[in-house]
Structure formats: C-alpha cells, structure tokens
Amino acid sequence: MDIKGHNWAEEDSDGENECGEFLYGVQGTCCADLYRHPQLDADIEAVKEIYGENAVSVREYGTIDDADIDLHINISFLDEEVATAWKVIRTEPIVLRLRFSLSQYLDGPEPTIDVFQPSNRDDFGLGIQLKKSPSFPGVQDSAVRSSLTGSDLRSGLAGTDLRGPRLMNRSVSCTLRNPKSELYGSHTTTQVSGHCKTVPTLEYGFLVQIMKYAEQRLPTLNEYCVVCDEQHVFQNASMLKPAVCTRELCVFSFYTLGVMSGAAEEVATGAEVVGLLVAMCRAALESPRKSIIFEPYPSVVDPNDPKTLAFNPKKKNYERLQKALDSVMSIREMTQVNLRVGSYLEIKKQMDRLDPLAHPLLQWIISSNRSHIVKLPLSRQLKFMHTSHQFLLLSSPPAKEARFRTAKKLYGSTFAFHGSHIENWHSILRNGLVNASYTKLQLHGAAYGKGIYLSPISSISFGYSGMGKGQHRMPSKDELVQRYNRMNTIPQTRCLQSRFLQSRNLNCIALCEVITSKDLQKHGNIWVCPVSDHVCTRFFFVYEDGQVGDANINTQDPKIQKEIMRVIGTQVYSG
C-alpha cells in the first residue's frame, strides 16, 4: 500500500471507480453534491501547510457519510537501534487513521482510530500503546477512558486537561520535530519542556493537534506502561524498551491478552541472549544479597488460576522461585528440541512437565528485560576482548540519548569499562546503570566519592566483575542429583546442555561511552562520573568458566579507539 498519494478508491471489475468513494481532491460524479463539513477541509489544509502534501490522505465513503483520514507521522528521527528495539520501521511513517462523519465531522459521532505502519500491521505494539493512551485528544478507547462529545473537542479541548487524576505531574524533555521548520524544508529537532501527555492547543485545527500529540508522545512511550499508560517508577529514570508496569491489574491484562506469544521468537532467534538473561537471574537469586539486588521480583500469573499471581512481589517466595528457575531448560536444549519437532509448543510442553511455573517464569525473564541486547556477529566483535560472547547493549531511551549527544557536542566523549558482578546485571538491565554510591546497592567502597565508577584499564573493571576471585558458588551434591534427574526426563537432548548457559562462573564487563566534561573525575585509572546522563552502555562481554580477559587493554590507546570506532561504524553513537 502506497501511503503517499495512492488512490484509495477501489475499482470494480471494469476498472471504474466505485460511485460512493473518492480520494480527497478527486471529484466523484455521483458524489458531487455530497455535503462536506467546512471545518474538515480547513483542518486538512492546515496539515498540508505545516507538514507537507504527503502528510495527510483522505478516503471518503459517500454512501455511509464516513471518511478515513490518514495522518502520516514521520519517525525518521528515531535512531536505527532504537527503532530495532521498538520493532518499528524508521523509514516508514506511522499512520494514524481516523474515521469521521464526513458531513458532521467533530459535531457527529466520536472518531475511531487505528495506528499502524503499512508493512508492520500485525505486530505493531507501539501503535497499540499509543492508541490506548487515555489522553489521546478526543479519540475513544472504551477500555481505558470515557467518551468526549464533538462539541467538547471543538470548543473546550484547548483548555482541557485530559491527563486524568492519577497521572504524575513530572516534567520531562521530549525530542520532536519542529512543525514550522517543515515550511522551509528543515529537518531540525527541538527540545520541548513539559509533560509529553499535555494536549496541544487547537491553534492549527484538530488534525494538527493530533499530529503534534503523536509526535510528542512517540519518543517517550518507553516511559509508560503498555497497558495502563501510567509512568514507570525506576531508580534511574526510564529505560529503552516499552514494558508493562508492576500493577497487578496490568500484569493480569498483559498475560491474558496473549502478548507473550513473542517469547517463541525470542527463544528461537536469540538463544544466547535468553540464556544470558537466565544466568543473570539465577546469579541474583542465589546471591546472599538477593533481598536487595533481586529487583524487580517477578510478577507471574498462575497458569492454573488466571486470577491469582503465582509469583508476587508483595509475597516473595525465593525457594519456590528457585525451584521454577532450576526447571528452566537450557536454551541450547530448547532450540535443539525446536529443530527436532519444529514447534515451540513442544518446548513449552517439555518445560511444563518439569514445572508448570518454569515456562511462565521464562516468559517474564524475557519480557521484563528493558535493555536492547543482541549478540554481535563476528564482523562487529572487538577482537581485543578475547571472548566470542559479545553483545550490543543499549539501555538509554531516546530522550537520554538526545541529552547525551548534546553534551557530546559540547565536551566530547571517550570509552571506558564498567565492571560489576553478574548478580547485579539482572537489575541493571531492568532499572538502568545507577549511581549506587552510599546506597544499599553499593558492593564495593566509594573511595573517590559518589558516582558511576569506570576505568579505561580492563584489569581494574575485571576486578570489580569478580573475575578470578572465585566468588561463584558451586552447586551442591543434591542440586547435581536433581539436575541429573531432570536431564533424564528428556533423554534425547540431555547431551545438548550448553556449558555457557549452565555455567556458575560467568563474569561480565560493559564498555561504556562517557562524556569527557569537567564533571568526570579522574583519579588515575579510576574514573567517577556523578552524572548518570553522561554514561551510556554500548557493548557487553561475557567470560565463562575461568576464562580470563586481556588485563592490559587501555581504551585510550589509539589502536584500541580505532578498533572501537570501526565496530561502531556509521552508528549515530559515533557522532
């Protein structure tokens, strides 16, 4: 479907346009006398004047007095990696399809809305989230808000606060296009202060109001629950991936609506990533500090009783959680089963035989990860890191990346390592890389003050990760017996266990990009950055079973910097 000027009018068998339909601007012979609301024409022209001729298209259904108005939202401002994490196509507009009464327009029935991308209709979660927004100006979704009349839209919307009583009045910074700059062919962006749910004024008409609202909401959807559209509460502001919040009603809706069906694709295509997420979860759960660092605690609906939570953050049961996690099959084993039987349902059946909560827990581990982490192909791996387990790791939302780039233009940036024990990464991937100094999360001392600790020298960060310190607990005899018995329940695949996925001795280190402003405190080879916005993760490396990384890597070495920039290539992060 060509959304840029394609004639929506359907053709009959003789190639003639049906009498009852015509595209805006093309007069139909049978519908010449059909009354069109004058405000509709005015609002359409306003969209064209501000956003361009291709920003709006109209399909009229003359026989039923309806019209579909398609507003095309340009999302090319999103970074490619962000678009990948959000499963959108950044080179293709998001279409907001509004259905109005042609003759009554805003005086008639409340418009309906559909949000999609032309080649991304079936799995367009971002569109579903935007559509469910309770503050979407004048568009009804019966599941989340009450109706508004057409007269309210025309006369009172400009001064009406539709955000709802429970919405937190937090000021945020949104990145969106400046509509007026489009008149002169400019594609610059502007930072707009204020709440991204604030309804724009009706200064340029209702359709422009809708366009502006969508533009200011889209870059910040990751900050809001995909079900209730309320803001998340995190230790370190928002994360990259959209997710469901911890409210029980949202959790029930999330699972009941079947949105977890994507877990099959995750397991089939990202086995090593899923295995890593499981290993991180296990390390946090087995830590003596689990009451502090195992955060978030799972919210999992009981498969036998959809009205109750089998795992509830308000009633933590670490022993039952450990039992379910022990029953999660290795991802290598899952993919082998999948190849053998050709069905993800078989994987689920195998897990259900071991523990009915194992598969729901695996789904939660996958869906609760709010960072974008993908295995790097060999061509994009950093050879000097001496491990094949290398990942792209992005957790900063678009607003933070925008602030980071602004600071980078002013002060420049460099790369440094951040080492942390594997038990901490379960939380980091969901809550962000936080400033843990002088908090209950602090594991090591803060001899150089409060901030995120980094180092250009690999050996220092390896030390913080626990490499070579033997800090990992070996499984007990009983655990080994239980694992052997579980393997015997699936004799065809018991030899397919992955040492990487099952290892109790994994060490992790991240390579971050950091702003080189005066705020960055350098104490020899130990750097402290007190501004969390000035640190963004870029890469993640995993070492297994006694494997030791090169202790002599210095990110300030020109050869090392050249290799990093080669791998990053033309990514936006290279500036």
N, C-alpha and C positions, 0 to 999 in steps of 0.2 A: 504493500500500500504506500503510495507516494503522498506524503502529508504536505508537500509543498506545491499546492495548486492542482492536485489531481481532482478531476471532476467526479464528485461522489455520486452523481446521478446514475442510477442503474439503467442498463439498456435492455430492451426486450429482444425477442428473437430476431426482429428485423433491423436491430441496430438503432432503433429510435429511442430517445429519452422518454421515460415514463412521464405522463402528463402531470402527475401530482408532486414531482420532485424537481428541484433545480438548485444549482450551486449559486451562492451569493454572487451577484454581479452578472449572472446569466439569466435573462428573462425567459420564462416559460410561457408558451402561448396560452395554455389553459389556465394559468395561474396569474395572469397579468393583473386581474382585478382583486387579488387576494390582499387583504389589509395587513400591513406590517407595522408594528409599533415603531413610532419615530425614534424613541429612545434607544432601541436596538441598533438602528442604523448609526446613530450618533456614537454609541459605545464601540461599535466595530471600527468606525473611522478613527476613534481615539487610539485604539490598539495599534492600528496600522501606522498612525502618525508617530507614535512613540517607539514601537518595536519593529516596524517594518511590515511590508506587504505580506510576507510569508508567515507572520506570527499568528494569523487567525484565518480559519476557513469555516464555511457555513454550509450545512446541508439542510434543505427545507423539505418538510413533509406536508405539502399543501392540503392533502385530503384529511389530515388529522390535526391541522393547525399546530404542528410541532416543528422545532428546528434544533439541530445539533450544532453547537458552536464549539469548534476545536481551537483551544489556545495552546500554542507550541512554546514550551519553556526551554530555553537554551541552557544546557547543563555542561557545556564545554569548559566552564571554569573549574570543574572538579578535576583533581589530579587523576591520572590514569590508575594509580594503585588504589586510590580511594574508590573510584568507580568499580574496580575489580572486587574490592572488599564488599561493596554495597550491591554487587550484581546488577549494575546498570551499564548502559552503553553511552559513554560520554559524548560520542559523536552524533548521537541521535536525540532529538528533543523529547522531553516528556510531554505527553498530550493530556490536557485537561478537557474532557468532553462534557459540556453542559447541555442539558436538554431543556429548552424553554417552550412556553406557548408563544407562537410566532406573533399573534395579534395582541396578546396581553403582556408579554414579556414579564417584567417584575410585578405587574399588577395581578398576574394569574397564579397558577399553582407553583409551589416552590420547585426550583430546578433540581433535577437529579444530576449526579456526577459520576464519571468514570475516569480513572487515572491510569495511564499505561504508556508503554513505548511500543511503536508499531511492530517491531520484531522481538519484543520481550513481554508478551502479554501474560503468559501462563504462570511465570514465577517472579512477578514484579511486586515483591514485598514492600518496597519503598512507596509505591503508589497506593497500596492498601493502607499503609500507615498514614500517609498524607490525607487520604480520603476520610479516614476515621477521626481526623482532628476535630475536637469539639468546637474549636474557634474558627473553622473554615467559614469565611463570610457567607452567610445566607444559604448554605447548602446543607440539606438534611441527611443525616445518617441515623436512622431511628434507634440504632443500638447504643448510641453514645450521647445523643442530645435531643432536646425538644425542638419543635419546628418554629420557624420565623415566617411571618407573613411578608408578602411582596411589598406592602406599604412600609413595613419596618425597614426593608432593605433600601428603599428609595429615599425615605425621609429621615431615618434616625440612625443608620448604621455608622455614619461618620463619627458620631459622638458616643457610640455604644461600646462598652467593654464586654466582649463576648468570651472572655477567658475563663470564666467560671470561678466560684468562690474558693476552690481548693488549690488553685494554681499559685505556685510560689512566685512572689514578685522579685525575681532575680534579674539583674541587668546583665545582658550578655552582648557579645560583639558578633555580628553576622557579616559574612562576606557575600555580597551580591552585586550584580551589575547595576550600573547607574543608567536608568532608562533614558534620561535626557542625552547622555553621551551617544546613544544609538543614532540620534538625529544627525550626528556629524561623523558617523562611521567609526567611532571609537569603541574599543572593547575593554576599557579600563574597568577596574572594580573599585568599590568604595567600602569603607568600614562604617557600618551603621550601628550606633549605640542604641540600646533599648531592647525591650523584650521581643524576641522573634515571633511571639504569638500575638503581638499587638496588631489589630486590624488596621490596615492603611486607610487613609481618607478616601472619599468618593470624588476627589477633585477632578479626576480624569474619567469618571464613569465607573460602573460596576465591573466591567470586564477587565479594565486596567487594575482595578482594586484586587481582583482575583489573581492576576498575573503577579502583582507586587507581593501579595501574601505568599504565594507559592515560592517565589524567588527567595524570600527571607526565611521561609521555613525549611526548604530543602537542605541547605548546608548544615542544619542543626538537628535533623531528625534523630541522629545518634544520641542526642541528649535526652530523648524522651522514650518512654515505654511504648513498645509497638502495639500494645493492647489498649491501655487507658490514656496514652499520650500525656501522662504526668512526667515531670522531670525525675531522672535518676538522682540518687544521692551517692556520690563517690568520695573517697578520701582525697582524690587528686583531680577534681573536675571530671569531665566526660571522657569517654573512650571512643574508639573509632567505629566499631560495629554496632548497628542497632540491635536492641535486645529487649526482652521482657523484664519488667521490674519484679521485685520480691513480694508484692502484694498477693495474697492468696487468691483473690478473685482473678487476677491477671494470670497467675500460674495455671489455674484450672482452665481458663479460656484458651491459653496458649497450647496446652496439650490436647484439649478437647477438639479444637479446630483443626487438628491434624497438621500443624505447621512443622512438626518434627520429621515429616517424611523425607526431608532433605538429608537426614543423617545417613541414609543409604549411600547417597552420592559422596558424602564426606569420607565414609569408610572405604569406598571403592577407589577413590581418586587421591586421597591424602592419607594413606595408611601410616606413614612415618610421623606425620604431624599429629594424627589422632593418638598414636602410640606414645608420643612425647607428652601430650596432654594428660593421658592416663598415668604416665610415670610421675609427672609433676603432682597430680592429685594424690597418688599413693605416698609420695615423699612427704607432702604436707600432712596427710592423715596419720602417718606413722611417727611424726616428729613429737618430741616431748613438749613442744611449743604449739601443738595443734589448736589449743583453745584460743590462741592469739592469731596465728597465721593462716589457719584453715578458714579463709574468708574470701568469698561467700561460702556458706554451708549450703548444700543442695536443697532445692525445693522441687520434690518429685512426687507426682500424683501416683497413688496406689493403683496398679493395673487391675486389681480385683475389686476396687471400690473407688470409682472416679470422683466421689465426693469427699475423699479424705487425702491427706498427704502422707505418703509412706516415709518420706524424709522431710522434716520440717525444721527450719532454722530456730523456731521457738521451742522445739523439743528435741534437742540434739542427742543423737544416739550413735556415738562413734563406733561402737562394737558392731552394730547392725550394718552401718555404712562400710566398715572394713570387710565384713563378710560378703557384701554385694560386690565390692571392688575386687576382692580376691577371685570372684567368679567371672569377671570380665575377661573374655578370651583375648589372647594376643591378637593384634591387628593383622600380623602376618598370617596367623591361622585363619582369621576371618576371610581374608582375601583369597586364600587357597581354597577354602570351602566355597566361596563365591564362584571361583573359576570352575570348581568341580560340578556344582549343581546349577550354576547360572542364575541363582536367585538370592537376593538379600533376605528374603523371608526365611530361608534356611539358616542363615546366620542368626537371625532372631530366635528361631526355634532351638538352636543349639544352646544359646545363652539362657533361654527360658528354662531349659531342662536343668541347668546348673543352679539358677537362682532367678525367680520372677522379677527381682528388682535390678538385676545386672544390666539388662538392656535399657530400661528407663534411666538408670544412672549414667550409662554411656552416652545416651542422648543429651542428658543435662551437661555432661562434661564438654561435649562438642558445642552445644548451643550457648553455653554461658561464657565461652571464650570471647572476649570483646576486642581482641587484637587480631590483626591480619598477619597470619604466619603461614608461609608456604615454603616448601622445600625448594632450594635453589638448584637449577640444572648445573651440570659440570662447567658449562661455559661461563656461568656467573658466580662461581665459587672463588673465594680468596685462597689461593694456593698456599700462602704462608701460614695459614691457620692449621694446616696439617690434620684435618678431620673431614670426612665425607658428609658429616651431619651438619650441614649449613642451611640456614633459613633466612628468608627476608622477614623481618619483624617490624611491623608498624602498628602503633597504638594511639598516635595522636590524631584527634579529629581535625576536620578542615579548618576550624577557627584557630586551633593552636598552631597548625602548620602555617597558616597565614601570618600569625604573630611571629612565628619563628623566622619566616622568610624576611619579614620587615626588619627584625633585629639583625639577621644575617647580612642584609644590605648595608646596615649601619656599622657593624662591628666585625663582620667576617665570622667564619666558623672553622672548626677542626674536628678531628675524630679522636675518641678516647674509649677505653674499655670500662665496662661496669660488671664486676663480678658479684654474684650473690648465690647462696646455697640453693640447690634445686628445690628445696622445700618452700622457698619464698616465691617461686615463679608461678605457682598456682594462683596466688593472689595478684601478683604483678600483671599477669595477662588479663585480669578482670577489673582491677582497680587502678592500674597505672603504676609507673615508677615514681614512688612517693618519697618525699623527704622524711625519713624515719628517725632522724637525729632527735634524741631526747624524748622519744615516744616508746610505747611498749613494744613496737615493732623492731626497735634497734637491737641488733645482734652483736655487732662489734662496737668498739668505742667511737666517740666522736671527738677525737683529739684536736681536730682543726676546725671545730665549730659545726653549726647546723647547715645541712645541705645534702645534695646527692653527691656521693663520692665516686670519683672517676680516676683513671690513670692512663697515661699514654704508654705505659710499660705493661706488657702482658703478664709477667710474673706476679706483679702486685695484685692484679684483678683475679688471676688464677687462685691466689691465696685466699681471697675473700669468697671464692666459689667453693672452697673446701678441697680443691684438687690436691691429692697426695696426703691428706690428713686422716684418711680412714674414718671419716665421720659417719659413713653409711652403715646401718645395722644389717647384719647378715640374717637371713631367715632362720627361724628355729627349726628343730627336728620335726615338730608337729606340723609346721607350715609346709615343710618339704613333703611330708607324707600326704597332706591334703592336696597339694599341687599335683603330686603323682597320681592320686586317685582321680582327680578331675581330668587329667590328661587321658586316663584310661577310659573315660566315658566317651571319648572321641578318638578311637584308635587310628582312624585313617589319617589324622592330622597331628597326632601328638609329637611327631618328629619335626614338625614345622615351626616350633617355638622360635621366636626371634630373640637372640641374645640381647640386642639393643633394647627391645621393648620390655624385656623381663628383668634387665639388669637393675640391681640395687645400688649400683655405684656409677651414677651419672653425674657429670659436672657441666655446668652451664656458664657461659660468659656472653655478654652482649657487646656489640660495637655500636657506640652512640655518636651522633653528631652533636656538638656542643658549641654554643655561641662564645666567641672569644672577647667578651666585653670586660670591663673593669670589675664586674661582679664575680667573674670566675677567679677564685682564689687558688693560686698555685703554691703549694708547699713542697718544693722539689718535684718528685714524681707522683705526689698525691694531690689531686685537684678536688676542690669542693665548689659546687655550683648551688647557691642558695635559691636560685630562680628556676622553678620546675619547668617553666615555659621555654627555658633556654637549653633543654636537653631532650632530644628525640632519638628513640631507638631506631636502628637501621638494619642490623644483622644480628643473628643469634647462632651460637656454635655449641655443639654438644660433644662431650668426650665420654667414652664408656670404659668400664672395667679396667681401670688402671692406666688407660691411655693418657699420655701427658702431652700438652701442647708446647709449642716453642716458647720458652720463657724470655727470649731475647727480642721479641717484637717491639718496635717503637713506632707508634703511629705518626711521629714527627719526622721519621726518616723519609726523605723524598721518594725513594723507591717504593716504600710501603704506601705512601699517599698516592702515588701514580697508579698502583695496583687497585687501590680502593676506588679511585675515580674511573678506572677502566671498567670495573664491575658495575658501578652505578650508571656509567654511560650517560645517556641523554635524559635520565630521570630528572624530574623537577627538583629533586633534592640536591642536585649538583649546582643549583643556582643558575 
